[in-house]
Amino acid sequence: MSSSILPYNFPTTIRFGAGAINEVADYLIKNDLKKPLVVTDPVVASLDFFKSFIQSLEKKNISVEVFSQIHKNPVKSDVYLGVDSYDANQRDSIIGIGGGAAMDVARAMVLRVNHREDLFKYDDLIGGDIYVTNDVPHFITIPTTAGTGSEVGRSAIIADDVTHQKKILFSPKLLAKTIFADPMLTMDLPPAVTAATGMDALTHNLEAYVAKMSHPLCEGIALEGISLIAKSMEKAVKNPDIESKSNMLIASLMGAVAFQKGLGVVHSLAHPMSSLLDTHHGLANAVNLPYGMKFNIAGFEEKFRRIARTLEIKDESGEGVVNFLFDLNNRIGIPHQLREVGVKEEHIETLADLAIADFAHPNNPKPVSREDFKNLYLEAL
């Protein structure tokens, strides 16, 4: 990747490159935005770069309010609290900065500011997007991880506080006006976070590629994302440099664009672990990914052959791809079994119930039953 800041428009404006975050203050001034609410998570809010970023805005006479009271797997009450802060402090825009959790809460807040009925009325899975009719606040995003790619998304995934079931809030209105994607913000991530978020990005690209809907544009993007991650993941985890981190960040963005085509069985295995057991989403995807891909091989051998060629591995079969995924997890410190990330046998039935109710698997290339989910959890246990 070039060291200069590059403008991409796909479809919204992306400012990509080392130092992109330094453009934010002037961008706000140019757009007459003087009172942003900065939405992030408690960890990012404590970091030096974040404090420096806030100071850079304040030096330009921009009034900044920070909201960071969010769970690592966001729930509806996080969104309501955030909008209370937006109202109380009379904000004029929202900046989402962080990983997927911060982006989801920020985007859901963008929706709720001018749509005050129950948040889950707007659930896309029940056609709630038709109610997203009002204007929304000016919204910009700044990713600090290379994983979800939520910064370029049009949807937010928020769980019910009580039932733990995840809902999708969707509308083209929820696209950020501009994304400032600065790989320097990912340089100091702990190796375990880089590994888990990177595998999240790989899962997005892989599942998008094999998802059943026909979408050649997304499939081409997904294959390039897979290639970039395969070449850069281990270095980004173990010995990061600007090139490996840039490759992972752009591949994460690409994964989020590609999965407009759909996701699949792996995400439906992972989502219940996050909502029920508070497992990091990327880690849940990472552990389940080889098992979910193995489930999908039969009948889709040609797609897996294309993936294998993209990965540049000798065994150009589905089994070769699965072995590559197990080996990659091993090389970057991701466990192979669910029991190593807190799943117990007594969780399996509840996880299977949540998985079959999840929104991702209808786009899987083959149908997945509750019994399939139970068996996949047991195989991975």
C-alpha positions as CSV (number, residue, x, y, z in Angstrom):
1,M,0.0,0.0,0.0
2,S,1.2,3.5,-0.7
3,S,2.2,5.6,2.3
4,S,0.2,8.6,1.0
5,I,-3.5,9.1,1.9
6,L,-5.6,7.8,-0.9
7,P,-9.3,8.7,-1.6
8,Y,-11.6,5.8,-2.5
9,N,-15.3,6.3,-3.2
10,F,-17.2,3.0,-2.8
11,P,-19.8,4.3,-2.5
12,T,-19.0,6.7,0.4
13,T,-15.7,8.6,0.6
14,I,-12.8,6.8,2.3
15,R,-9.7,8.6,3.2
16,F,-7.1,5.8,3.5
17,G,-3.5,6.0,4.7
18,A,-1.1,6.7,7.5
19,G,-2.1,10.0,9.1
20,A,-5.6,10.1,7.8
21,I,-6.9,10.8,11.3
22,N,-5.1,14.2,11.2
23,E,-7.6,15.4,8.6
24,V,-10.7,15.1,10.8
25,A,-10.6,18.5,12.5
26,D,-10.3,20.4,9.2
27,Y,-13.1,18.2,7.8
28,L,-15.4,19.1,10.7
29,I,-14.7,22.8,10.3
30,K,-15.2,22.6,6.5
31,N,-18.6,21.0,7.1
32,D,-19.6,23.5,9.8
33,L,-19.7,20.8,12.5
34,K,-18.8,22.3,15.8
35,K,-20.2,19.9,18.5
36,P,-19.5,16.2,17.6
37,L,-20.4,13.3,20.0
38,V,-17.5,10.9,19.8
39,V,-18.6,7.3,20.4
40,T,-16.1,4.7,21.4
41,D,-15.5,1.9,23.8
42,P,-14.0,2.2,27.3
43,V,-10.6,0.7,26.2
44,V,-10.1,3.0,23.3
45,A,-11.2,6.0,25.4
46,S,-8.3,5.3,27.7
47,L,-5.6,5.2,25.1
48,D,-3.1,8.0,24.4
49,F,-3.8,8.3,20.7
50,F,-7.5,8.9,21.5
51,K,-6.7,11.6,24.0
52,S,-4.4,13.2,21.5
53,F,-7.2,13.0,18.9
54,I,-9.7,14.7,21.2
55,Q,-7.1,17.4,22.0
56,S,-6.5,18.0,18.2
57,L,-10.2,18.8,17.8
58,E,-10.4,21.0,20.9
59,K,-7.4,23.0,19.6
60,K,-9.5,23.9,16.6
61,N,-12.3,25.2,18.9
62,I,-14.4,22.1,18.3
63,S,-16.6,21.3,21.3
64,V,-16.2,17.5,21.9
65,E,-18.3,15.2,24.1
66,V,-17.2,11.5,24.5
67,F,-19.6,8.7,25.0
68,S,-18.0,5.3,25.9
69,Q,-20.5,3.4,28.1
70,I,-20.9,0.5,25.8
71,H,-20.6,-3.3,26.1
72,K,-18.1,-5.2,24.0
73,N,-21.2,-6.9,22.5
74,P,-23.6,-4.0,22.2
75,V,-27.1,-4.0,23.6
76,K,-30.1,-1.7,23.1
77,S,-29.6,0.1,26.4
78,D,-26.1,1.3,25.2
79,V,-27.8,3.0,22.3
80,Y,-30.4,4.7,24.4
81,L,-27.8,6.0,26.8
82,G,-25.8,7.4,24.0
83,V,-28.7,9.3,22.5
84,D,-29.5,10.7,25.9
85,S,-25.9,12.1,25.9
86,Y,-26.4,13.4,22.4
87,D,-29.6,15.2,23.5
88,A,-28.3,16.5,26.8
89,N,-25.1,18.0,25.3
90,Q,-26.9,19.4,22.1
91,R,-24.6,17.7,19.6
92,D,-24.6,18.3,15.9
93,S,-22.8,15.1,14.6
94,I,-21.6,11.7,15.6
95,I,-18.1,10.2,15.2
96,G,-17.7,6.5,15.6
97,I,-14.1,5.5,16.5
98,G,-13.0,2.0,17.5
99,G,-13.9,-1.5,16.5
100,G,-17.1,-3.2,15.6
101,A,-18.9,-2.5,19.0
102,A,-18.3,1.3,18.9
103,M,-19.3,1.4,15.2
104,D,-22.5,-0.5,15.8
105,V,-23.5,1.7,18.8
106,A,-22.6,4.9,16.9
107,R,-24.6,3.8,13.8
108,A,-27.6,2.8,15.9
109,M,-27.5,6.2,17.6
110,V,-27.4,7.9,14.2
111,L,-30.7,6.1,13.5
112,R,-32.3,6.8,16.9
113,V,-31.6,10.5,17.1
114,N,-34.5,11.2,14.7
115,H,-36.4,7.9,15.0
116,R,-37.7,7.6,18.5
117,E,-39.9,4.6,18.5
118,D,-38.6,1.3,20.0
119,L,-35.2,0.7,18.4
120,F,-36.1,-2.8,17.3
121,K,-39.1,-1.6,15.3
122,Y,-36.4,-0.8,12.7
123,D,-35.1,-4.4,12.6
124,D,-34.3,-5.1,9.0
125,L,-35.3,-8.8,9.4
126,I,-39.0,-7.8,9.9
127,G,-38.9,-5.1,7.2
128,G,-38.2,-2.3,9.7
129,D,-36.0,-0.4,7.3
130,I,-39.1,1.1,5.6
131,Y,-39.6,3.2,8.8
132,V,-36.2,4.8,8.5
133,T,-37.6,7.9,6.8
134,N,-36.2,10.9,8.6
135,D,-32.9,12.7,8.2
136,V,-30.0,11.5,10.3
137,P,-27.0,13.4,11.9
138,H,-23.8,13.8,10.0
139,F,-21.8,10.6,10.7
140,I,-18.1,9.8,10.2
141,T,-16.2,6.7,11.2
142,I,-12.6,6.0,12.2
143,P,-11.6,2.3,12.6
144,T,-9.0,1.3,15.1
145,T,-9.1,-2.5,14.3
146,A,-8.9,-4.4,11.0
147,G,-11.8,-6.8,11.6
148,T,-15.4,-6.0,11.2
149,G,-15.1,-3.3,8.5
150,S,-18.2,-1.7,10.2
151,E,-16.9,1.7,9.3
152,V,-18.1,1.2,5.7
153,G,-21.4,-0.6,6.6
154,R,-25.0,0.4,6.4
155,S,-26.2,-1.7,9.3
156,A,-25.7,-2.1,13.0
157,I,-26.0,-5.3,15.0
158,I,-27.5,-4.7,18.4
159,A,-28.6,-7.4,20.9
160,D,-31.7,-7.4,23.1
161,D,-30.6,-6.8,26.7
162,V,-32.9,-9.6,28.0
163,T,-33.1,-12.3,25.3
164,H,-29.6,-11.8,23.9
165,Q,-31.0,-12.1,20.3
166,K,-29.2,-9.9,17.8
167,K,-31.1,-7.5,15.6
168,I,-30.0,-5.8,12.4
169,L,-30.7,-2.1,11.9
170,F,-30.3,-1.3,8.3
171,S,-30.6,1.7,5.9
172,P,-28.5,3.4,3.2
173,K,-29.0,6.5,5.4
174,L,-26.7,4.9,8.0
175,L,-23.6,5.0,5.7
176,A,-20.9,7.2,7.1
177,K,-20.4,10.4,5.1
178,T,-16.7,9.9,5.2
179,I,-14.4,7.2,6.6
180,F,-10.9,8.1,7.9
181,A,-9.0,4.8,7.7
182,D,-5.6,5.2,9.3
183,P,-3.5,2.0,9.6
184,M,-1.3,3.8,12.2
185,L,-4.2,3.4,14.7
186,T,-3.8,-0.4,14.5
187,M,-0.1,-0.6,14.9
188,D,-0.1,-0.9,18.7
189,L,-2.9,-3.4,19.0
190,P,-2.0,-6.5,21.2
191,P,-1.2,-9.5,19.0
192,A,-4.3,-11.4,20.3
193,V,-6.6,-8.6,19.2
194,T,-4.9,-8.3,15.8
195,A,-5.3,-12.1,15.4
196,A,-9.0,-12.2,16.4
197,T,-10.0,-9.2,14.4
198,G,-8.0,-10.3,11.4
199,M,-9.8,-13.7,11.4
200,D,-13.1,-11.8,11.6
201,A,-12.1,-10.0,8.4
202,L,-11.1,-13.3,6.8
203,T,-14.4,-14.9,7.8
204,H,-16.3,-12.0,6.2
205,N,-14.4,-12.4,2.9
206,L,-14.7,-16.2,2.9
207,E,-18.4,-16.4,3.8
208,A,-19.2,-13.6,1.4
209,Y,-17.5,-15.5,-1.4
210,V,-19.4,-18.8,-0.8
211,A,-22.8,-17.2,0.1
212,K,-25.6,-18.4,-2.1
213,M,-26.7,-15.1,-3.7
214,S,-25.1,-14.3,-7.1
215,H,-23.0,-11.1,-6.9
216,P,-19.8,-11.2,-9.0
217,L,-18.7,-7.7,-7.8
218,C,-18.7,-8.8,-4.1
219,E,-17.0,-12.1,-5.0
220,G,-14.1,-10.4,-6.8
221,I,-13.6,-8.1,-3.8
222,A,-13.8,-11.0,-1.4
223,L,-11.1,-13.0,-3.3
224,E,-8.7,-10.0,-3.2
225,G,-9.4,-9.5,0.5
226,I,-8.7,-13.2,1.2
227,S,-5.4,-12.8,-0.7
228,L,-4.3,-9.8,1.2
229,I,-5.1,-11.4,4.6
230,A,-3.3,-14.6,3.7
231,K,-0.1,-12.7,2.8
232,S,-0.2,-10.3,5.7
233,M,-1.9,-11.8,8.8
234,E,1.0,-13.6,10.4
235,K,3.3,-10.6,10.0
236,A,0.6,-8.2,11.3
237,V,0.3,-10.3,14.4
238,K,3.9,-11.1,15.1
239,N,6.1,-8.4,13.6
240,P,3.8,-5.6,12.3
241,D,4.8,-2.9,9.9
242,I,2.9,-0.3,8.0
243,E,2.5,-2.5,4.9
244,S,1.0,-5.5,6.7
245,K,-1.3,-3.3,8.8
246,S,-2.4,-1.4,5.7
247,N,-3.2,-4.7,3.9
248,M,-5.2,-6.0,6.9
249,L,-7.1,-2.7,7.2
250,I,-8.1,-2.5,3.5
251,A,-8.9,-6.2,3.5
252,S,-11.2,-5.6,6.5
253,L,-13.0,-2.8,4.5
254,M,-13.2,-5.1,1.5
255,G,-14.8,-7.8,3.7
256,A,-17.5,-5.5,4.9
257,V,-18.3,-4.4,1.3
258,A,-18.3,-8.0,0.1
259,F,-20.6,-9.3,2.8
260,Q,-23.4,-7.2,1.4
261,K,-23.8,-10.4,-0.6
262,G,-24.4,-12.3,2.6
263,L,-22.7,-14.3,5.4
264,G,-23.4,-17.9,6.5
265,V,-23.1,-20.7,9.0
266,V,-19.9,-19.4,10.7
267,H,-21.5,-16.2,11.8
268,S,-24.6,-18.0,13.0
269,L,-22.3,-20.2,15.1
270,A,-20.4,-17.1,16.4
271,H,-23.2,-14.7,17.2
272,P,-24.7,-16.8,20.0
273,M,-21.4,-17.2,21.7
274,S,-21.1,-13.4,21.8
275,S,-24.6,-12.8,23.1
276,L,-24.7,-15.7,25.6
277,L,-21.1,-16.0,26.8
278,D,-19.7,-12.5,25.9
279,T,-17.1,-14.1,23.6
280,H,-15.2,-11.6,21.4
281,H,-16.9,-11.8,18.0
282,G,-13.7,-12.2,16.0
283,L,-12.4,-14.9,18.3
284,A,-15.8,-16.8,18.0
285,N,-15.6,-16.6,14.3
286,A,-11.9,-17.7,14.2
287,V,-12.5,-20.8,16.2
288,N,-15.6,-21.8,14.3
289,L,-14.3,-20.9,10.8
290,P,-12.6,-24.2,9.8
291,Y,-15.6,-26.2,11.0
292,G,-18.1,-24.0,9.2
293,M,-16.1,-24.1,6.0
294,K,-15.7,-27.9,6.2
295,F,-19.5,-28.1,6.4
296,N,-19.9,-26.1,3.2
297,I,-17.4,-28.1,0.9
298,A,-19.7,-30.7,-0.5
299,G,-21.4,-29.4,-3.6
300,F,-19.3,-26.3,-3.8
301,E,-15.9,-27.9,-4.6
302,E,-15.2,-25.4,-7.4
303,K,-15.6,-22.4,-5.2
304,F,-13.2,-24.0,-2.7
305,R,-10.7,-24.7,-5.5
306,R,-10.8,-21.0,-6.3
307,I,-10.2,-20.1,-2.7
308,A,-7.3,-22.5,-2.5
309,R,-5.7,-20.9,-5.6
310,T,-6.2,-17.5,-4.0
311,L,-4.5,-18.7,-0.9
312,E,-1.7,-20.1,-3.1
313,I,-1.7,-23.5,-1.3
314,K,-0.7,-26.8,-3.0
315,D,-3.8,-28.8,-2.0
316,E,-6.5,-27.1,-4.2
317,S,-9.4,-28.8,-2.4
318,G,-11.9,-27.9,0.2
319,E,-9.9,-30.0,2.7
320,G,-6.8,-28.1,1.8
321,V,-8.6,-24.8,2.6
322,V,-9.8,-26.2,5.9
323,N,-6.2,-27.4,6.8
324,F,-4.9,-23.9,5.9
325,L,-7.4,-22.3,8.3
326,F,-6.4,-24.6,11.2
327,D,-2.8,-24.0,10.5
328,L,-3.3,-20.2,10.3
329,N,-5.1,-20.2,13.6
330,N,-2.3,-22.2,15.1
331,R,0.4,-19.8,13.8
332,I,-1.4,-16.7,15.3
333,G,-2.4,-18.2,18.6
334,I,-6.1,-18.9,18.0
335,P,-7.3,-22.1,19.8
336,H,-8.8,-25.0,17.8
337,Q,-11.5,-25.9,20.3
338,L,-14.5,-24.0,21.7
339,R,-13.8,-25.4,25.2
340,E,-10.7,-23.2,25.2
341,V,-12.7,-20.1,24.9
342,G,-15.3,-20.9,27.6
343,V,-17.9,-23.0,25.8
344,K,-19.1,-26.0,27.9
345,E,-21.2,-28.9,26.9
346,E,-24.2,-27.6,28.9
347,H,-24.2,-24.5,26.7
348,I,-24.7,-26.4,23.4
349,E,-28.5,-26.7,23.4
350,T,-29.0,-23.0,24.1
351,L,-26.3,-22.1,21.5
352,A,-28.0,-24.2,18.9
353,D,-31.4,-22.6,19.7
354,L,-29.9,-19.1,19.2
355,A,-27.9,-20.2,16.1
356,I,-31.0,-21.5,14.2
357,A,-32.8,-18.2,15.0
358,D,-29.8,-16.1,13.7
359,F,-30.1,-14.0,10.6
360,A,-26.8,-15.0,8.9
361,H,-27.3,-18.7,7.9
362,P,-30.2,-18.2,5.4
363,N,-27.5,-16.9,3.0
364,N,-25.2,-20.0,3.6
365,P,-24.7,-21.9,0.3
366,K,-26.5,-24.9,1.8
367,P,-29.3,-25.1,4.4
368,V,-28.3,-25.5,8.1
369,S,-30.7,-27.2,10.5
370,R,-30.7,-26.9,14.3
371,E,-29.2,-30.4,14.4
372,D,-26.4,-29.3,12.1
373,F,-25.6,-26.4,14.4
374,K,-25.6,-28.7,17.5
375,N,-23.3,-31.1,15.7
376,L,-21.0,-28.4,14.6
377,Y,-20.7,-27.0,18.1
378,L,-20.0,-30.5,19.4
379,E,-17.4,-31.1,16.7
380,A,-15.6,-27.9,17.6
381,L,-16.0,-28.4,21.4
